[in-house]
Amino acid sequence: QKGVLPQRRPPSDWPWTESPPDMLFNYYIWANLESLSHFRQLRGLNAFEFVPNCGEVDATNHLVSAFLLANAVAGGTCMKHVP
C-alpha cells in the first residue's frame, strides 16, 4: 500500500520524467488561487474557489488533500469507502 507521501523530496527535486504526488499539485493550485482571489477582492472583483474533481478513481491521498484545502470537492463518490 502506498503511503501518503511515498517519496518525500522537495518539489524542486522531482525530475521532469516523473509526476509529483497529487498532494503537491493541490497545494500549489490552492496557494496560487488564494493569492489571486485576495488580489481580485482588493480590486472589487469576484474571487475564485478551489473545487477539484477527485475521489472517484483517484488515490486516497488526493481526496484527503483536496478535502483539507478545497472550498468543496466535486465528485467524491468514493468518500463513503474511505474512513
C-alpha positions as CSV (number, residue, x, y, z in Angstrom):
1,Q,0.0,0.0,0.0
2,K,1.2,3.5,-0.8
3,G,1.9,5.9,2.0
4,V,0.6,9.5,2.0
5,L,3.8,10.7,0.5
6,P,5.7,7.6,-0.5
7,Q,8.7,9.6,-1.8
8,R,9.5,12.5,0.4
9,R,11.5,15.0,-1.6
10,P,11.1,18.7,-2.2
11,P,9.2,19.8,-5.4
12,S,12.4,21.2,-6.9
13,D,13.9,17.7,-6.8
14,W,11.3,16.0,-8.8
15,P,12.6,15.0,-12.3
16,W,10.6,16.0,-15.4
17,T,10.1,12.4,-16.2
18,E,8.0,11.7,-13.1
19,S,4.9,13.4,-11.8
20,P,4.9,14.7,-8.2
21,P,2.1,13.5,-5.9
22,D,-1.3,15.0,-6.3
23,M,-1.0,16.5,-2.8
24,L,1.7,18.9,-4.1
25,F,-0.4,19.8,-7.1
26,N,-3.4,20.5,-4.9
27,Y,-1.3,22.7,-2.6
28,Y,0.2,24.6,-5.5
29,I,-3.1,25.3,-7.1
30,W,-4.8,26.2,-3.8
31,A,-2.0,28.6,-2.8
32,N,-2.0,30.4,-6.1
33,L,-5.8,30.7,-6.2
34,E,-5.9,32.1,-2.7
35,S,-3.3,34.7,-3.6
36,L,-5.1,35.6,-6.9
37,S,-8.5,35.7,-5.2
38,H,-7.2,38.1,-2.5
39,F,-5.7,40.3,-5.2
40,R,-9.0,40.4,-7.1
41,Q,-11.1,41.1,-3.9
42,L,-9.0,44.1,-3.1
43,R,-10.0,45.5,-6.5
44,G,-13.7,44.7,-6.1
45,L,-13.6,41.7,-8.5
46,N,-15.1,38.2,-7.8
47,A,-12.9,35.6,-6.2
48,F,-12.1,32.1,-7.4
49,E,-12.9,28.9,-5.4
50,F,-10.9,25.7,-5.5
51,V,-13.3,22.9,-6.2
52,P,-11.3,19.9,-7.6
53,N,-12.9,16.8,-9.0
54,C,-11.5,13.9,-7.1
55,G,-12.5,10.8,-5.1
56,E,-13.9,8.7,-8.0
57,V,-10.9,6.7,-9.2
58,D,-8.1,8.8,-7.7
59,A,-5.8,7.8,-4.9
60,T,-7.0,8.4,-1.3
61,N,-4.2,10.9,-0.6
62,H,-5.6,13.1,-3.4
63,L,-9.0,13.0,-1.9
64,V,-7.6,13.8,1.6
65,S,-5.5,16.8,0.4
66,A,-8.5,18.2,-1.6
67,F,-10.8,17.8,1.5
68,L,-8.3,19.8,3.6
69,L,-7.5,22.5,1.1
70,A,-10.6,23.0,-1.1
71,N,-13.7,25.0,-0.7
72,A,-15.7,22.0,-1.9
73,V,-15.0,18.6,-3.6
74,A,-16.7,17.9,-6.9
75,G,-17.3,14.2,-7.3
76,G,-16.1,12.4,-4.2
77,T,-18.2,9.3,-4.7
78,C,-15.6,7.1,-3.0
79,M,-15.7,9.2,0.2
80,K,-18.1,6.7,1.7
81,H,-15.5,3.9,1.3
82,V,-12.7,5.8,3.0
83,P,-12.9,6.1,6.8
